[in-house]
Amino acid sequence: MNSYLVFARKEVREIIFTWRIWVLPAIIIFFAATAPLLARYTPEIVGSLAGSQFGHITLPPPTYLDAYGQWIKNLSQITLFALIIIYGGIVSSETTSGTAILVLTKPMSRTAFVIVKAVIHSAFLGILLVIGTLITWGLTAAIFGKAPGVALWSSALVWLALGVFFIALMTFFSVLIPSAAGAAGAGIGAYVLLAIAAIWKPLSNNSPAGLAGQATTLAAGTASPSSLWPVVTALALAAIFVGFAALLFRHKEL
């Protein structure tokens, strides 16, 4: 247990004192702060530009739900792409640099090495998501005058399951593929496959492919999720991917 805690502290210090503390937080905070502003002023901008080209166009007035939807859209697209690229080298960067060998000479198993990495970075993503959602919530209330929390927080929690799933998947790819760029490419391929799979209802309702759609639906405040299976299967598959990553890493030549 001591070795787990020591390595966990090392991972936390790496997050705080390296580029990791700037890149993903900056992306999430930027989109959190701009989502309510885009929701508020996009109809006016589009109406003005389109009106000069095609005549007068009236768009429905924006509401707080538009801000929530913009936040989830940013998370499910650009933020998720950034997460895939950032974590392409979550394990391979340490094996390439030789840091992994130094860590594993201590009383630290290879299995623990992989599991602690996945857990710490999933927790980091969860903290960032809470901060970003709080910013969106506060700015939405300031701009629109009201901001009920249920739709926003439920959609953010559903998206978090998707984020944790991709961190686990990238941990697996980072062990399987020595190149960070190659692992990131495989992650983007998985993202595209999930987007295609979401078109088919049985997969959308019972697998991680449906998480982005569920988060969007919840943010719109129109309905509850039709099934909890996408969240359950995403978390189960995340555990399986981390388990496979640990198994592969145990037999990997460093």
PyRosetta script that sets phi, psi and omega in degrees:
from pyrosetta import init, pose_from_sequence

init()
pose = pose_from_sequence("MNSYLVFARKEVREIIFTWRIWVLPAIIIFFAATAPLLARYTPEIVGSLAGSQFGHITLPPPTYLDAYGQWIKNLSQITLFALIIIYGGIVSSETTSGTAILVLTKPMSRTAFVIVKAVIHSAFLGILLVIGTLITWGLTAAIFGKAPGVALWSSALVWLALGVFFIALMTFFSVLIPSAAGAAGAGIGAYVLLAIAAIWKPLSNNSPAGLAGQATTLAAGTASPSSLWPVVTALALAAIFVGFAALLFRHKEL")
pose.set_psi(1, -35.3)
pose.set_omega(1, 178.7)
pose.set_phi(2, -59.9)
pose.set_psi(2, -43.5)
pose.set_omega(2, -179.2)
pose.set_phi(3, -64.2)
pose.set_psi(3, -36.6)
pose.set_omega(3, 176.5)
pose.set_phi(4, -60.0)
pose.set_psi(4, -46.7)
pose.set_omega(4, -176.9)
pose.set_phi(5, -66.9)
pose.set_psi(5, -40.6)
pose.set_omega(5, 179.2)
pose.set_phi(6, -62.7)
pose.set_psi(6, -45.7)
pose.set_omega(6, -179.9)
pose.set_phi(7, -68.6)
pose.set_psi(7, -35.9)
pose.set_omega(7, 176.8)
pose.set_phi(8, -61.6)
pose.set_psi(8, -42.2)
pose.set_omega(8, 177.5)
pose.set_phi(9, -63.6)
pose.set_psi(9, -38.4)
pose.set_omega(9, 177.6)
pose.set_phi(10, -62.0)
pose.set_psi(10, -41.8)
pose.set_omega(10, 178.8)
pose.set_phi(11, -65.1)
pose.set_psi(11, -41.7)
pose.set_omega(11, 178.9)
pose.set_phi(12, -63.4)
pose.set_psi(12, -43.0)
pose.set_omega(12, 178.3)
pose.set_phi(13, -63.1)
pose.set_psi(13, -37.9)
pose.set_omega(13, 178.1)
pose.set_phi(14, -64.4)
pose.set_psi(14, -36.9)
pose.set_omega(14, 177.2)
pose.set_phi(15, -65.5)
pose.set_psi(15, -45.6)
pose.set_omega(15, -173.4)
pose.set_phi(16, -72.0)
pose.set_psi(16, -38.1)
pose.set_omega(16, -170.8)
pose.set_phi(17, -106.2)
pose.set_psi(17, 12.7)
pose.set_omega(17, 176.2)
pose.set_phi(18, -126.9)
pose.set_psi(18, -173.2)
pose.set_omega(18, -177.8)
pose.set_phi(19, -61.1)
pose.set_psi(19, -19.3)
pose.set_omega(19, -177.2)
pose.set_phi(20, -61.7)
pose.set_psi(20, -29.1)
pose.set_omega(20, -177.4)
pose.set_phi(21, -74.8)
pose.set_psi(21, -12.0)
pose.set_omega(21, -177.6)
pose.set_phi(22, -105.8)
pose.set_psi(22, -42.2)
pose.set_omega(22, -167.0)
pose.set_phi(23, -70.5)
pose.set_psi(23, -65.6)
pose.set_omega(23, -177.9)
pose.set_phi(24, -63.9)
pose.set_psi(24, -43.1)
pose.set_omega(24, 175.9)
pose.set_phi(25, -58.8)
pose.set_psi(25, -40.5)
pose.set_omega(25, -179.8)
pose.set_phi(26, -62.9)
pose.set_psi(26, -41.8)
pose.set_omega(26, 179.7)
pose.set_phi(27, -63.5)
pose.set_psi(27, -47.4)
pose.set_omega(27, -176.9)
pose.set_phi(28, -66.8)
pose.set_psi(28, -43.8)
pose.set_omega(28, -179.5)
pose.set_phi(29, -66.6)
pose.set_psi(29, -38.2)
pose.set_omega(29, 178.4)
pose.set_phi(30, -60.7)
pose.set_psi(30, -48.5)
pose.set_omega(30, -178.9)
pose.set_phi(31, -69.9)
pose.set_psi(31, -31.7)
pose.set_omega(31, 177.0)
pose.set_phi(32, -65.0)
pose.set_psi(32, -39.6)
pose.set_omega(32, -177.7)
pose.set_phi(33, -76.5)
pose.set_psi(33, -30.8)
pose.set_omega(33, -176.0)
pose.set_phi(34, -90.4)
pose.set_psi(34, -18.8)
pose.set_omega(34, -177.6)
pose.set_phi(35, -57.7)
pose.set_psi(35, -49.3)
pose.set_omega(35, 178.7)
pose.set_phi(36, -65.3)
pose.set_psi(36, -35.5)
pose.set_omega(36, 179.7)
pose.set_phi(37, -67.3)
pose.set_psi(37, -43.6)
pose.set_omega(37, 177.7)
pose.set_phi(38, -62.7)
pose.set_psi(38, -42.3)
pose.set_omega(38, 179.2)
pose.set_phi(39, -62.0)
pose.set_psi(39, -38.1)
pose.set_omega(39, -177.2)
pose.set_phi(40, -73.7)
pose.set_psi(40, -41.3)
pose.set_omega(40, -169.6)
pose.set_phi(41, -106.1)
pose.set_psi(41, -13.3)
pose.set_omega(41, 179.5)
pose.set_phi(42, -58.8)
pose.set_psi(42, -45.1)
pose.set_omega(42, 178.5)
pose.set_phi(43, -57.8)
pose.set_psi(43, -38.4)
pose.set_omega(43, 179.3)
pose.set_phi(44, -67.5)
pose.set_psi(44, -43.0)
pose.set_omega(44, -179.7)
pose.set_phi(45, -65.4)
pose.set_psi(45, -47.5)
pose.set_omega(45, -179.8)
pose.set_phi(46, -63.1)
pose.set_psi(46, -42.9)
pose.set_omega(46, 179.6)
pose.set_phi(47, -62.2)
pose.set_psi(47, -39.5)
pose.set_omega(47, 179.8)
pose.set_phi(48, -68.0)
pose.set_psi(48, -46.3)
pose.set_omega(48, -179.0)
pose.set_phi(49, -69.0)
pose.set_psi(49, -43.9)
pose.set_omega(49, -179.2)
pose.set_phi(50, -69.3)
pose.set_psi(50, -34.0)
pose.set_omega(50, -179.4)
pose.set_phi(51, -64.0)
pose.set_psi(51, -35.7)
pose.set_omega(51, 179.7)
pose.set_phi(52, -71.2)
pose.set_psi(52, -20.8)
pose.set_omega(52, -178.4)
pose.set_phi(53, -99.4)
pose.set_psi(53, -39.6)
pose.set_omega(53, -170.9)
pose.set_phi(54, -123.2)
pose.set_psi(54, 13.3)
pose.set_omega(54, -177.3)
pose.set_phi(55, 92.5)
pose.set_psi(55, -177.6)
pose.set_omega(55, -174.2)
pose.set_phi(56, -70.7)
pose.set_psi(56, 124.4)
pose.set_omega(56, 177.5)
pose.set_phi(57, -123.2)
pose.set_psi(57, 127.3)
pose.set_omega(57, 178.9)
pose.set_phi(58, -109.3)
pose.set_psi(58, 120.6)
pose.set_omega(58, 177.5)
pose.set_phi(59, -99.7)
pose.set_psi(59, 150.5)
pose.set_omega(59, 179.1)
pose.set_phi(60, -61.7)
pose.set_psi(60, 146.1)
pose.set_omega(60, -179.5)
pose.set_phi(61, -63.3)
pose.set_psi(61, 140.5)
pose.set_omega(61, -178.6)
pose.set_phi(62, -71.5)
pose.set_psi(62, 154.4)
pose.set_omega(62, 177.0)
pose.set_phi(63, -128.7)
pose.set_psi(63, 175.7)
pose.set_omega(63, 178.4)
pose.set_phi(64, -60.9)
pose.set_psi(64, -27.5)
pose.set_omega(64, 178.9)
pose.set_phi(65, -66.2)
pose.set_psi(65, -30.5)
pose.set_omega(65, 176.1)
pose.set_phi(66, -65.3)
pose.set_psi(66, -37.3)
pose.set_omega(66, 177.2)
pose.set_phi(67, -65.5)
pose.set_psi(67, -42.7)
pose.set_omega(67, 177.9)
pose.set_phi(68, -61.7)
pose.set_psi(68, -45.0)
pose.set_omega(68, -179.6)
pose.set_phi(69, -62.6)
pose.set_psi(69, -38.5)
pose.set_omega(69, 178.8)
pose.set_phi(70, -65.3)
pose.set_psi(70, -39.4)
pose.set_omega(70, 178.4)
pose.set_phi(71, -62.3)
pose.set_psi(71, -47.3)
pose.set_omega(71, -179.8)
pose.set_phi(72, -67.8)
pose.set_psi(72, -37.5)
pose.set_omega(72, 177.5)
pose.set_phi(73, -60.9)
pose.set_psi(73, -43.6)
pose.set_omega(73, 178.3)
pose.set_phi(74, -62.9)
pose.set_psi(74, -40.1)
pose.set_omega(74, 179.0)
pose.set_phi(75, -64.9)
pose.set_psi(75, -42.6)
pose.set_omega(75, -173.0)
pose.set_phi(76, -77.6)
pose.set_psi(76, -14.8)
pose.set_omega(76, -178.8)
pose.set_phi(77, -112.5)
pose.set_psi(77, -87.1)
pose.set_omega(77, -171.6)
pose.set_phi(78, -63.9)
pose.set_psi(78, -43.2)
pose.set_omega(78, -178.3)
pose.set_phi(79, -63.7)
pose.set_psi(79, -40.3)
pose.set_omega(79, -179.9)
pose.set_phi(80, -67.6)
pose.set_psi(80, -38.5)
pose.set_omega(80, 174.8)
pose.set_phi(81, -61.1)
pose.set_psi(81, -44.5)
pose.set_omega(81, 179.2)
pose.set_phi(82, -61.5)
pose.set_psi(82, -41.7)
pose.set_omega(82, 179.9)
pose.set_phi(83, -61.4)
pose.set_psi(83, -42.5)
pose.set_omega(83, 180.0)
pose.set_phi(84, -62.1)
pose.set_psi(84, -43.9)
pose.set_omega(84, -178.7)
pose.set_phi(85, -69.0)
pose.set_psi(85, -43.6)
pose.set_omega(85, -178.4)
pose.set_phi(86, -61.4)
pose.set_psi(86, -40.6)
pose.set_omega(86, -174.8)
pose.set_phi(87, -96.4)
pose.set_psi(87, 14.1)
pose.set_omega(87, 175.1)
pose.set_phi(88, -63.0)
pose.set_psi(88, -26.2)
pose.set_omega(88, -179.2)
pose.set_phi(89, -115.5)
pose.set_psi(89, 27.1)
pose.set_omega(89, -175.0)
pose.set_phi(90, -57.6)
pose.set_psi(90, -33.6)
pose.set_omega(90, 176.4)
pose.set_phi(91, -109.9)
pose.set_psi(91, -44.7)
pose.set_omega(91, -173.7)
pose.set_phi(92, -63.1)
pose.set_psi(92, -30.1)
pose.set_omega(92, 179.4)
pose.set_phi(93, -63.9)
pose.set_psi(93, -33.7)
pose.set_omega(93, -179.9)
pose.set_phi(94, -79.4)
pose.set_psi(94, -32.5)
pose.set_omega(94, 177.0)
pose.set_phi(95, -72.5)
pose.set_psi(95, -36.0)
pose.set_omega(95, 179.4)
pose.set_phi(96, -68.6)
pose.set_psi(96, -42.5)
pose.set_omega(96, -177.5)
pose.set_phi(97, -77.7)
pose.set_psi(97, -14.8)
pose.set_omega(97, -178.7)
pose.set_phi(98, 91.8)
pose.set_psi(98, -3.3)
pose.set_omega(98, 179.4)
pose.set_phi(99, -62.3)
pose.set_psi(99, -37.2)
pose.set_omega(99, -178.3)
pose.set_phi(100, -60.5)
pose.set_psi(100, -39.8)
pose.set_omega(100, -179.8)
pose.set_phi(101, -63.3)
pose.set_psi(101, -42.0)
pose.set_omega(101, 179.7)
pose.set_phi(102, -63.1)
pose.set_psi(102, -42.1)
pose.set_omega(102, -179.3)
pose.set_phi(103, -66.2)
pose.set_psi(103, -41.6)
pose.set_omega(103, -173.7)
pose.set_phi(104, -78.9)
pose.set_psi(104, -7.2)
pose.set_omega(104, 172.1)
pose.set_phi(105, -76.7)
pose.set_psi(105, -17.7)
pose.set_omega(105, 174.2)
pose.set_phi(106, -79.7)
pose.set_psi(106, 174.3)
pose.set_omega(106, 177.1)
pose.set_phi(107, -72.3)
pose.set_psi(107, 69.5)
pose.set_omega(107, -175.2)
pose.set_phi(108, -136.1)
pose.set_psi(108, 120.6)
pose.set_omega(108, -178.2)
pose.set_phi(109, -80.1)
pose.set_psi(109, 158.0)
pose.set_omega(109, 177.7)
pose.set_phi(110, -65.7)
pose.set_psi(110, -35.3)
pose.set_omega(110, 178.5)
pose.set_phi(111, -61.6)
pose.set_psi(111, -46.4)
pose.set_omega(111, 179.1)
pose.set_phi(112, -62.5)
pose.set_psi(112, -37.9)
pose.set_omega(112, 179.4)
pose.set_phi(113, -55.0)
pose.set_psi(113, -48.4)
pose.set_omega(113, -177.9)
pose.set_phi(114, -71.3)
pose.set_psi(114, -45.9)
pose.set_omega(114, -176.1)
pose.set_phi(115, -63.7)
pose.set_psi(115, -44.7)
pose.set_omega(115, -178.6)
pose.set_phi(116, -62.8)
pose.set_psi(116, -40.9)
pose.set_omega(116, 177.9)
pose.set_phi(117, -58.7)
pose.set_psi(117, -49.4)
pose.set_omega(117, -178.2)
pose.set_phi(118, -62.4)
pose.set_psi(118, -41.7)
pose.set_omega(118, -177.9)
pose.set_phi(119, -68.1)
pose.set_psi(119, -46.7)
pose.set_omega(119, -177.7)
pose.set_phi(120, -63.0)
pose.set_psi(120, -43.0)
pose.set_omega(120, -177.6)
pose.set_phi(121, -76.1)
pose.set_psi(121, -27.0)
pose.set_omega(121, 172.0)
pose.set_phi(122, -67.5)
pose.set_psi(122, -41.0)
pose.set_omega(122, 177.0)
pose.set_phi(123, -64.2)
pose.set_psi(123, -40.0)
pose.set_omega(123, 177.4)
pose.set_phi(124, -59.8)
pose.set_psi(124, -45.1)
pose.set_omega(124, 177.4)
pose.set_phi(125, -61.9)
pose.set_psi(125, -41.6)
pose.set_omega(125, 179.4)
pose.set_phi(126, -61.0)
pose.set_psi(126, -42.5)
pose.set_omega(126, 178.5)
pose.set_phi(127, -63.5)
pose.set_psi(127, -44.4)
pose.set_omega(127, 179.0)
pose.set_phi(128, -62.1)
pose.set_psi(128, -39.4)
pose.set_omega(128, -179.9)
pose.set_phi(129, -64.9)
pose.set_psi(129, -40.9)
pose.set_omega(129, 177.5)
pose.set_phi(130, -62.0)
pose.set_psi(130, -45.2)
pose.set_omega(130, 179.6)
pose.set_phi(131, -62.0)
pose.set_psi(131, -47.8)
pose.set_omega(131, -179.6)
pose.set_phi(132, -62.3)
pose.set_psi(132, -41.4)
pose.set_omega(132, -179.3)
pose.set_phi(133, -67.5)
pose.set_psi(133, -36.8)
pose.set_omega(133, 175.8)
pose.set_phi(134, -62.6)
pose.set_psi(134, -41.1)
pose.set_omega(134, 178.3)
pose.set_phi(135, -63.5)
pose.set_psi(135, -47.1)
pose.set_omega(135, 178.4)
pose.set_phi(136, -60.5)
pose.set_psi(136, -43.4)
pose.set_omega(136, -179.3)
pose.set_phi(137, -60.8)
pose.set_psi(137, -48.7)
pose.set_omega(137, -178.7)
pose.set_phi(138, -64.8)
pose.set_psi(138, -44.9)
pose.set_omega(138, -179.7)
pose.set_phi(139, -68.2)
pose.set_psi(139, -36.0)
pose.set_omega(139, 177.2)
pose.set_phi(140, -62.7)
pose.set_psi(140, -43.4)
pose.set_omega(140, 177.9)
pose.set_phi(141, -62.7)
pose.set_psi(141, -39.8)
pose.set_omega(141, -179.5)
pose.set_phi(142, -68.7)
pose.set_psi(142, -37.6)
pose.set_omega(142, -175.5)
pose.set_phi(143, -83.1)
pose.set_psi(143, -41.8)
pose.set_omega(143, -173.5)
pose.set_phi(144, -102.2)
pose.set_psi(144, -7.3)
pose.set_omega(144, 177.0)
pose.set_phi(145, 85.1)
pose.set_psi(145, -13.7)
pose.set_omega(145, 174.9)
pose.set_phi(146, -154.7)
pose.set_psi(146, 152.0)
pose.set_omega(146, -178.3)
pose.set_phi(147, -159.4)
pose.set_psi(147, 75.8)
pose.set_omega(147, 175.4)
pose.set_phi(148, -55.5)
pose.set_psi(148, 140.0)
pose.set_omega(148, -170.0)
pose.set_phi(149, -88.2)
pose.set_psi(149, -18.8)
pose.set_omega(149, -171.3)
pose.set_phi(150, -61.2)
pose.set_psi(150, -50.1)
pose.set_omega(150, -177.5)
pose.set_phi(151, -62.1)
pose.set_psi(151, -41.5)
pose.set_omega(151, -176.9)
pose.set_phi(152, -68.0)
pose.set_psi(152, -50.4)
pose.set_omega(152, -174.6)
pose.set_phi(153, -72.8)
pose.set_psi(153, -35.2)
pose.set_omega(153, 178.0)
pose.set_phi(154, -66.3)
pose.set_psi(154, -40.0)
pose.set_omega(154, 178.6)
pose.set_phi(155, -68.0)
pose.set_psi(155, -37.5)
pose.set_omega(155, 179.1)
pose.set_phi(156, -66.0)
pose.set_psi(156, -39.1)
pose.set_omega(156, 179.4)
pose.set_phi(157, -66.7)
pose.set_psi(157, -38.8)
pose.set_omega(157, 176.1)
pose.set_phi(158, -63.4)
pose.set_psi(158, -42.2)
pose.set_omega(158, 178.7)
pose.set_phi(159, -64.0)
pose.set_psi(159, -35.0)
pose.set_omega(159, 179.6)
pose.set_phi(160, -58.9)
pose.set_psi(160, -37.7)
pose.set_omega(160, 176.3)
pose.set_phi(161, -59.8)
pose.set_psi(161, -38.0)
pose.set_omega(161, 177.7)
pose.set_phi(162, -67.5)
pose.set_psi(162, -42.2)
pose.set_omega(162, 178.9)
pose.set_phi(163, -62.7)
pose.set_psi(163, -43.5)
pose.set_omega(163, 178.4)
pose.set_phi(164, -64.1)
pose.set_psi(164, -39.6)
pose.set_omega(164, 177.1)
pose.set_phi(165, -57.9)
pose.set_psi(165, -44.2)
pose.set_omega(165, -177.7)
pose.set_phi(166, -73.5)
pose.set_psi(166, -31.9)
pose.set_omega(166, 174.4)
pose.set_phi(167, -63.5)
pose.set_psi(167, -43.5)
pose.set_omega(167, 177.2)
pose.set_phi(168, -62.9)
pose.set_psi(168, -42.5)
pose.set_omega(168, 179.4)
pose.set_phi(169, -63.6)
pose.set_psi(169, -41.5)
pose.set_omega(169, 179.4)
pose.set_phi(170, -69.5)
pose.set_psi(170, -31.1)
pose.set_omega(170, 174.4)
pose.set_phi(171, -62.3)
pose.set_psi(171, -43.7)
pose.set_omega(171, 178.0)
pose.set_phi(172, -63.7)
pose.set_psi(172, -47.8)
pose.set_omega(172, -179.5)
pose.set_phi(173, -63.9)
pose.set_psi(173, -34.3)
pose.set_omega(173, -178.2)
pose.set_phi(174, -69.3)
pose.set_psi(174, -27.9)
pose.set_omega(174, 173.6)
pose.set_phi(175, -79.5)
pose.set_psi(175, -41.0)
pose.set_omega(175, -175.7)
pose.set_phi(176, -70.9)
pose.set_psi(176, -38.0)
pose.set_omega(176, -174.2)
pose.set_phi(177, -115.2)
pose.set_psi(177, 117.2)
pose.set_omega(177, -175.0)
pose.set_phi(178, -62.3)
pose.set_psi(178, -30.5)
pose.set_omega(178, -177.1)
pose.set_phi(179, -86.2)
pose.set_psi(179, 130.8)
pose.set_omega(179, 176.8)
pose.set_phi(180, -62.9)
pose.set_psi(180, -38.2)
pose.set_omega(180, 178.4)
pose.set_phi(181, -65.6)
pose.set_psi(181, -39.9)
pose.set_omega(181, 178.2)
pose.set_phi(182, -65.0)
pose.set_psi(182, -41.5)
pose.set_omega(182, 178.2)
pose.set_phi(183, -65.0)
pose.set_psi(183, -40.9)
pose.set_omega(183, 177.9)
pose.set_phi(184, -63.2)
pose.set_psi(184, -40.1)
pose.set_omega(184, 176.9)
pose.set_phi(185, -62.0)
pose.set_psi(185, -41.2)
pose.set_omega(185, 177.2)
pose.set_phi(186, -64.6)
pose.set_psi(186, -38.0)
pose.set_omega(186, 178.1)
pose.set_phi(187, -64.7)
pose.set_psi(187, -41.3)
pose.set_omega(187, 177.8)
pose.set_phi(188, -66.3)
pose.set_psi(188, -37.3)
pose.set_omega(188, 175.4)
pose.set_phi(189, -61.2)
pose.set_psi(189, -41.2)
pose.set_omega(189, 177.7)
pose.set_phi(190, -64.0)
pose.set_psi(190, -38.3)
pose.set_omega(190, 177.5)
pose.set_phi(191, -60.6)
pose.set_psi(191, -45.5)
pose.set_omega(191, 179.7)
pose.set_phi(192, -63.6)
pose.set_psi(192, -43.0)
pose.set_omega(192, 179.1)
pose.set_phi(193, -62.1)
pose.set_psi(193, -40.1)
pose.set_omega(193, 177.8)
pose.set_phi(194, -64.4)
pose.set_psi(194, -39.8)
pose.set_omega(194, 179.0)
pose.set_phi(195, -63.3)
pose.set_psi(195, -39.7)
pose.set_omega(195, 177.6)
pose.set_phi(196, -68.7)
pose.set_psi(196, -42.6)
pose.set_omega(196, -178.8)
pose.set_phi(197, -62.8)
pose.set_psi(197, -29.4)
pose.set_omega(197, -178.4)
pose.set_phi(198, -64.3)
pose.set_psi(198, -19.1)
pose.set_omega(198, 179.5)
pose.set_phi(199, -67.4)
pose.set_psi(199, -32.1)
pose.set_omega(199, -178.4)
pose.set_phi(200, -87.6)
pose.set_psi(200, 117.1)
pose.set_omega(200, -172.1)
pose.set_phi(201, -54.4)
pose.set_psi(201, -47.2)
pose.set_omega(201, -179.8)
pose.set_phi(202, -56.5)
pose.set_psi(202, -40.5)
pose.set_omega(202, 177.5)
pose.set_phi(203, -71.5)
pose.set_psi(203, -40.5)
pose.set_omega(203, 179.9)
pose.set_phi(204, -61.3)
pose.set_psi(204, -37.6)
pose.set_omega(204, -176.6)
pose.set_phi(205, -82.7)
pose.set_psi(205, -12.7)
pose.set_omega(205, -171.7)
pose.set_phi(206, -132.6)
pose.set_psi(206, 10.8)
pose.set_omega(206, -177.7)
pose.set_phi(207, -144.8)
pose.set_psi(207, 171.4)
pose.set_omega(207, 177.9)
pose.set_phi(208, -58.5)
pose.set_psi(208, -16.9)
pose.set_omega(208, 179.1)
pose.set_phi(209, -59.0)
pose.set_psi(209, -25.5)
pose.set_omega(209, -177.3)
pose.set_phi(210, -90.5)
pose.set_psi(210, -1.9)
pose.set_omega(210, -173.4)
pose.set_phi(211, -66.7)
pose.set_psi(211, -43.9)
pose.set_omega(211, -179.4)
pose.set_phi(212, -62.2)
pose.set_psi(212, -42.4)
pose.set_omega(212, 178.2)
pose.set_phi(213, -64.9)
pose.set_psi(213, -40.2)
pose.set_omega(213, 178.2)
pose.set_phi(214, -64.0)
pose.set_psi(214, -43.2)
pose.set_omega(214, 178.9)
pose.set_phi(215, -61.1)
pose.set_psi(215, -41.5)
pose.set_omega(215, 178.9)
pose.set_phi(216, -64.8)
pose.set_psi(216, -41.9)
pose.set_omega(216, 179.1)
pose.set_phi(217, -62.8)
pose.set_psi(217, -43.7)
pose.set_omega(217, 179.1)
pose.set_phi(218, -65.7)
pose.set_psi(218, -39.3)
pose.set_omega(218, 179.2)
pose.set_phi(219, -64.5)
pose.set_psi(219, -30.8)
pose.set_omega(219, 178.8)
pose.set_phi(220, -74.9)
pose.set_psi(220, -13.0)
pose.set_omega(220, 177.7)
pose.set_phi(221, 68.6)
pose.set_psi(221, 19.6)
pose.set_omega(221, -174.7)
pose.set_phi(222, -95.1)
pose.set_psi(222, -25.4)
pose.set_omega(222, -175.3)
pose.set_phi(223, -160.9)
pose.set_psi(223, 161.6)
pose.set_omega(223, 171.9)
pose.set_phi(224, -87.4)
pose.set_psi(224, 158.3)
pose.set_omega(224, 177.7)
pose.set_phi(225, -61.3)
pose.set_psi(225, 138.3)
pose.set_omega(225, -178.0)
pose.set_phi(226, -70.7)
pose.set_psi(226, -21.2)
pose.set_omega(226, -177.3)
pose.set_phi(227, -155.7)
pose.set_psi(227, 145.5)
pose.set_omega(227, 174.8)
pose.set_phi(228, -89.9)
pose.set_psi(228, -2.4)
pose.set_omega(228, -176.5)
pose.set_phi(229, -60.4)
pose.set_psi(229, -37.4)
pose.set_omega(229, 177.1)
pose.set_phi(230, -58.0)
pose.set_psi(230, -40.2)
pose.set_omega(230, 178.3)
pose.set_phi(231, -68.4)
pose.set_psi(231, -45.9)
pose.set_omega(231, -178.5)
pose.set_phi(232, -62.2)
pose.set_psi(232, -46.8)
pose.set_omega(232, -177.9)
pose.set_phi(233, -69.3)
pose.set_psi(233, -34.0)
pose.set_omega(233, 178.5)
pose.set_phi(234, -63.5)
pose.set_psi(234, -45.5)
pose.set_omega(234, -179.8)
pose.set_phi(235, -69.4)
pose.set_psi(235, -37.2)
pose.set_omega(235, 177.7)
pose.set_phi(236, -65.6)
pose.set_psi(236, -44.8)
pose.set_omega(236, 179.0)
pose.set_phi(237, -66.4)
pose.set_psi(237, -33.9)
pose.set_omega(237, 176.6)
pose.set_phi(238, -60.3)
pose.set_psi(238, -45.5)
pose.set_omega(238, 178.2)
pose.set_phi(239, -62.8)
pose.set_psi(239, -39.3)
pose.set_omega(239, 179.9)
pose.set_phi(240, -66.0)
pose.set_psi(240, -44.1)
pose.set_omega(240, 179.7)
pose.set_phi(241, -62.9)
pose.set_psi(241, -41.0)
pose.set_omega(241, 177.8)
pose.set_phi(242, -65.7)
pose.set_psi(242, -39.1)
pose.set_omega(242, 177.2)
pose.set_phi(243, -62.3)
pose.set_psi(243, -44.5)
pose.set_omega(243, 177.6)
pose.set_phi(244, -65.2)
pose.set_psi(244, -38.9)
pose.set_omega(244, 178.2)
pose.set_phi(245, -61.2)
pose.set_psi(245, -43.6)
pose.set_omega(245, 178.7)
pose.set_phi(246, -63.5)
pose.set_psi(246, -40.6)
pose.set_omega(246, -179.9)
pose.set_phi(247, -64.7)
pose.set_psi(247, -44.1)
pose.set_omega(247, 178.7)
pose.set_phi(248, -65.3)
pose.set_psi(248, -39.9)
pose.set_omega(248, -177.3)
pose.set_phi(249, -66.4)
pose.set_psi(249, -31.3)
pose.set_omega(249, 178.7)
pose.set_phi(250, -62.4)
pose.set_psi(250, -29.9)
pose.set_omega(250, -176.5)
pose.set_phi(251, -106.8)
pose.set_psi(251, 9.7)
pose.set_omega(251, -176.1)
pose.set_phi(252, -87.6)
pose.set_psi(252, 137.5)
pose.set_omega(252, 177.4)
pose.set_phi(253, -80.0)
pose.set_psi(253, 126.9)
pose.set_omega(253, -178.6)
pose.set_phi(254, -99.0)
pose.dump_pdb("model.pdb")
